Amino acid sequence: MKPKNPDQPGRVLFLPHGGGPLPLLGDAGHRQLVDFLQRVPQQLGNPSAIVVISAHWEADMATVTSGKAPALLFDYYGFPEESYQIQYSCPGSPEIAGKMVHLLQQHGVQARLDAQRGFDHGLFVPLKIMFPAASIPCVQLSLVHSLDPELHIKIGKALRSLRQENILFIGSGFSFHNMKAFFASGKGEDEKNVAFDDWLVETCTNSRFSAQERETRLIHWRDAPYADYCHPREEHLLPLHVCTGLSESPATLVFNGKILGKKASAFLW
């Protein structure tokens, strides 16, 4: 792993975490994703801690895990028995959790600590592939169940100063999340999926957009082509909004492949 550049703030990564535990089970439809997750740590330096914004946790306000050693939440159903024996024993970080809640409240975002909640598969599935040693302290941040895109950008902005503490922020969601479409018949290109993905890549990476223009496009993401088809419910997209708030700069596209036959993207700041 590359040494950390002290002049560069902690990185911000939005990634698709795949379907449940399938990336850890050798599923052929996740091969490109697994290859990406194995490679991408080379671009992330040596983070002192990791904060994961997971699509699989919603609360009435921004909530942060503060346990010293959170257990794993196997929040999926109908998978092989081995899926419920996965281990990822990374430590938590009550100190970073406390800083996060303080910053959020300072910026007018309601927030609280949760010392009891464990880590869901939005955290442990990608991190088990990316950082298998499980030695880096981790904290998980919830979405707010209003699913307000502007609020989630504000959450990212509130936490921006923590990047100076060599913290890696990961938005763990999916740039496409239509469950029916994943399992529908037909192996051809999904033009609706591709059109939305192209819009998302343009929005996040094109340097001709100012930070405000990017935010405006993401706040009004439902105006994008086939947005409602690609995200019937937006919880898997909103970790991207938090990531956008964490940086004023355009992102770099670091993955643009197929997962379960659908185009999906990952972005790095």
C-alpha positions as CSV (number, residue, x, y, z in Angstrom):
1,M,0.0,0.0,0.0
2,K,1.3,3.5,-0.9
3,P,2.4,5.7,2.0
4,K,0.1,8.6,2.9
5,N,0.9,11.9,1.4
6,P,0.7,14.4,4.4
7,D,-0.3,17.2,2.0
8,Q,-3.3,15.4,0.6
9,P,-6.5,15.1,2.7
10,G,-8.1,11.7,3.3
11,R,-9.8,10.3,0.2
12,V,-13.5,10.1,-0.5
13,L,-14.8,7.0,-2.4
14,F,-18.3,6.2,-3.5
15,L,-18.6,2.6,-4.5
16,P,-21.3,0.0,-5.4
17,H,-21.3,-2.7,-2.7
18,G,-23.0,-5.4,-4.8
19,G,-25.9,-7.7,-3.9
20,G,-25.8,-8.7,-0.2
21,P,-22.9,-11.0,0.5
22,L,-22.5,-12.1,-3.1
23,P,-19.1,-10.4,-3.7
24,L,-17.7,-12.6,-0.9
25,L,-19.2,-15.8,-2.3
26,G,-17.5,-15.9,-5.7
27,D,-20.6,-14.9,-7.6
28,A,-19.7,-14.5,-11.3
29,G,-21.9,-11.4,-11.7
30,H,-19.7,-9.6,-9.2
31,R,-16.3,-10.5,-10.6
32,Q,-15.6,-7.0,-12.0
33,L,-16.6,-5.4,-8.7
34,V,-14.3,-7.7,-6.7
35,D,-11.4,-7.0,-9.0
36,F,-12.0,-3.3,-8.5
37,L,-12.3,-3.5,-4.7
38,Q,-9.0,-5.5,-4.6
39,R,-7.2,-2.8,-6.7
40,V,-8.6,0.5,-5.4
41,P,-6.8,0.5,-2.0
42,Q,-3.6,1.3,-3.9
43,Q,-5.1,4.8,-4.5
44,L,-6.2,5.4,-1.0
45,G,-3.0,5.7,1.0
46,N,-2.9,4.5,4.6
47,P,-6.0,5.8,6.2
48,S,-5.9,6.2,10.0
49,A,-9.7,5.4,10.1
50,I,-12.6,4.7,7.8
51,V,-16.0,6.2,7.9
52,V,-18.7,4.4,5.9
53,I,-22.0,5.9,4.9
54,S,-24.1,2.9,4.3
55,A,-27.3,2.7,2.2
56,H,-28.5,0.0,4.6
57,W,-29.0,2.2,7.7
58,E,-31.6,4.9,7.9
59,A,-32.4,6.8,11.1
60,D,-34.6,9.8,12.1
61,M,-31.4,11.9,12.4
62,A,-27.7,11.4,11.4
63,T,-26.5,8.6,13.7
64,V,-23.0,7.4,14.2
65,T,-21.8,4.1,15.6
66,S,-19.7,4.7,18.8
67,G,-19.0,1.2,20.0
68,K,-15.5,0.1,20.6
69,A,-16.0,-3.2,18.8
70,P,-19.3,-3.3,16.9
71,A,-20.6,-6.7,16.0
72,L,-21.7,-7.5,12.4
73,L,-25.3,-7.2,11.3
74,F,-26.2,-9.9,8.8
75,D,-29.0,-7.8,7.3
76,Y,-29.8,-10.0,4.3
77,Y,-31.9,-13.0,3.8
78,G,-32.0,-16.3,1.9
79,F,-28.3,-16.7,1.3
80,P,-26.1,-19.8,2.0
81,E,-25.3,-20.6,5.7
82,E,-21.7,-19.4,5.1
83,S,-23.0,-15.9,4.5
84,Y,-23.9,-15.7,8.2
85,Q,-20.5,-16.8,9.4
86,I,-18.5,-14.0,7.9
87,Q,-16.1,-12.3,10.2
88,Y,-14.7,-8.8,10.1
89,S,-13.4,-7.8,13.5
90,C,-12.2,-4.2,12.9
91,P,-12.3,-1.9,15.9
92,G,-14.7,1.0,16.2
93,S,-13.6,4.5,17.1
94,P,-15.7,6.3,19.8
95,E,-13.4,9.3,19.5
96,I,-14.0,9.9,15.8
97,A,-17.7,9.2,16.3
98,G,-17.8,11.9,18.9
99,K,-16.1,14.4,16.6
100,M,-18.5,13.6,13.9
101,V,-21.6,14.3,16.0
102,H,-20.0,17.5,17.3
103,L,-19.3,18.8,13.8
104,L,-22.8,17.8,12.5
105,Q,-24.5,19.6,15.4
106,Q,-22.2,22.6,14.9
107,H,-23.4,22.8,11.3
108,G,-27.1,22.6,12.2
109,V,-27.6,18.9,11.5
110,Q,-29.3,16.9,14.1
111,A,-27.1,14.0,15.1
112,R,-26.5,11.4,17.9
113,L,-24.3,8.5,18.8
114,D,-25.3,4.9,18.9
115,A,-23.0,2.7,21.0
116,Q,-25.1,-0.5,20.4
117,R,-25.5,-0.7,16.6
118,G,-23.2,-3.1,14.7
119,F,-21.8,-2.8,11.2
120,D,-24.1,-3.8,8.3
121,H,-23.1,-5.4,5.1
122,G,-22.7,-2.0,3.4
123,L,-19.5,-1.8,5.5
124,F,-18.2,-5.3,6.0
125,V,-18.7,-6.7,2.5
126,P,-16.6,-4.2,0.6
127,L,-14.0,-3.7,3.4
128,K,-13.4,-7.4,3.8
129,I,-12.2,-7.3,0.2
130,M,-10.4,-4.0,0.3
131,F,-8.8,-4.2,3.8
132,P,-8.9,-7.9,4.8
133,A,-6.7,-7.4,7.8
134,A,-9.5,-5.6,9.5
135,S,-7.0,-3.5,11.4
136,I,-8.2,0.0,10.6
137,P,-10.8,1.5,13.0
138,C,-14.2,2.0,11.4
139,V,-17.2,4.1,12.1
140,Q,-20.6,3.9,10.3
141,L,-22.8,6.9,9.6
142,S,-26.5,6.5,8.8
143,L,-28.7,8.1,6.2
144,V,-31.6,10.3,7.4
145,H,-34.9,8.6,6.5
146,S,-36.3,11.7,5.0
147,L,-34.0,10.9,2.1
148,D,-33.6,14.6,1.4
149,P,-30.7,14.9,-1.1
150,E,-29.8,18.5,0.0
151,L,-29.6,17.4,3.6
152,H,-27.2,14.6,2.7
153,I,-24.9,17.0,0.8
154,K,-25.0,19.2,3.9
155,I,-23.9,16.3,6.1
156,G,-20.9,15.8,3.9
157,K,-20.0,19.5,4.1
158,A,-20.3,19.4,7.9
159,L,-17.7,16.6,8.0
160,R,-15.3,18.0,5.5
161,S,-12.7,19.1,8.0
162,L,-12.2,15.5,9.2
163,R,-10.5,14.7,5.9
164,Q,-7.5,16.5,7.3
165,E,-7.2,13.8,9.9
166,N,-6.3,11.2,7.3
167,I,-9.8,9.6,7.5
168,L,-11.1,7.7,4.4
169,F,-14.8,8.3,3.8
170,I,-16.6,5.6,1.8
171,G,-20.1,6.1,0.5
172,S,-21.4,2.5,0.2
173,G,-24.4,2.3,-2.1
174,F,-25.1,1.6,-5.8
175,S,-25.3,3.9,-8.8
176,F,-28.1,1.6,-10.1
177,H,-30.6,-0.1,-7.7
178,N,-33.7,-1.5,-9.3
179,M,-34.0,-5.0,-7.9
180,K,-36.6,-6.2,-10.4
181,A,-34.4,-5.1,-13.3
182,F,-31.4,-6.9,-11.8
183,F,-33.2,-10.2,-12.0
184,A,-35.3,-9.6,-15.2
185,S,-34.8,-11.8,-18.2
186,G,-32.8,-10.5,-21.1
187,K,-29.0,-10.1,-21.4
188,G,-28.8,-7.1,-23.8
189,E,-27.7,-3.6,-22.9
190,D,-30.2,-1.8,-20.6
191,E,-30.4,1.6,-22.3
192,K,-32.2,3.2,-19.4
193,N,-29.4,2.0,-17.0
194,V,-26.7,3.3,-19.4
195,A,-28.4,6.7,-19.9
196,F,-28.7,7.4,-16.2
197,D,-25.1,6.2,-15.6
198,D,-23.8,8.5,-18.3
199,W,-25.6,11.4,-16.6
200,L,-24.2,10.5,-13.2
201,V,-20.6,10.3,-14.6
202,E,-21.0,13.6,-16.3
203,T,-22.4,15.2,-13.2
204,C,-19.7,14.0,-10.9
205,T,-16.6,14.2,-13.0
206,N,-16.9,17.0,-15.5
207,S,-14.7,19.9,-14.5
208,R,-16.8,22.4,-16.4
209,F,-19.4,22.2,-13.6
210,S,-18.8,24.3,-10.5
211,A,-19.3,22.7,-7.1
212,Q,-22.7,24.5,-6.9
213,E,-23.8,23.2,-10.3
214,R,-22.9,19.7,-9.3
215,E,-24.9,20.0,-6.1
216,T,-27.9,21.4,-8.0
217,R,-27.8,18.5,-10.4
218,L,-27.6,16.0,-7.6
219,I,-30.3,17.7,-5.6
220,H,-32.6,17.4,-8.6
221,W,-31.3,14.0,-9.6
222,R,-34.9,12.8,-10.4
223,D,-34.7,15.1,-13.5
224,A,-32.0,12.8,-14.9
225,P,-32.9,10.4,-17.7
226,Y,-34.7,7.3,-16.3
227,A,-33.9,8.3,-12.7
228,D,-37.0,6.7,-11.3
229,Y,-36.4,3.4,-13.1
230,C,-32.7,3.3,-11.9
231,H,-33.6,4.3,-8.3
232,P,-37.3,3.5,-7.5
233,R,-36.1,4.4,-3.9
234,E,-33.1,6.6,-3.5
235,E,-31.3,5.2,-0.4
236,H,-28.5,3.6,-2.5
237,L,-27.8,6.8,-4.3
238,L,-27.7,9.1,-1.3
239,P,-24.2,8.0,0.0
240,L,-23.0,9.7,-3.2
241,H,-24.5,13.0,-2.0
242,V,-22.6,12.8,1.3
243,C,-19.4,12.1,-0.7
244,T,-20.1,15.1,-2.9
245,G,-20.5,17.3,0.1
246,L,-17.1,16.2,1.4
247,S,-15.3,17.8,-1.6
248,E,-15.7,20.8,-3.7
249,S,-13.7,19.2,-6.6
250,P,-15.0,17.0,-9.4
251,A,-14.5,13.3,-8.9
252,T,-12.5,10.8,-10.9
253,L,-14.3,7.8,-12.4
254,V,-12.5,4.7,-11.0
255,F,-15.0,2.0,-11.9
256,N,-17.5,1.8,-14.8
257,G,-18.2,-1.9,-15.2
258,K,-21.0,-4.5,-14.9
259,I,-22.5,-5.9,-11.7
260,L,-25.2,-8.5,-12.1
261,G,-25.4,-7.4,-15.8
262,K,-26.0,-3.7,-15.1
263,K,-23.6,-0.8,-15.6
264,A,-22.4,0.7,-12.3
265,S,-19.9,3.4,-11.4
266,A,-17.5,4.3,-8.6
267,F,-16.0,7.7,-8.0
268,L,-12.9,8.9,-6.1
269,W,-12.2,12.4,-4.7
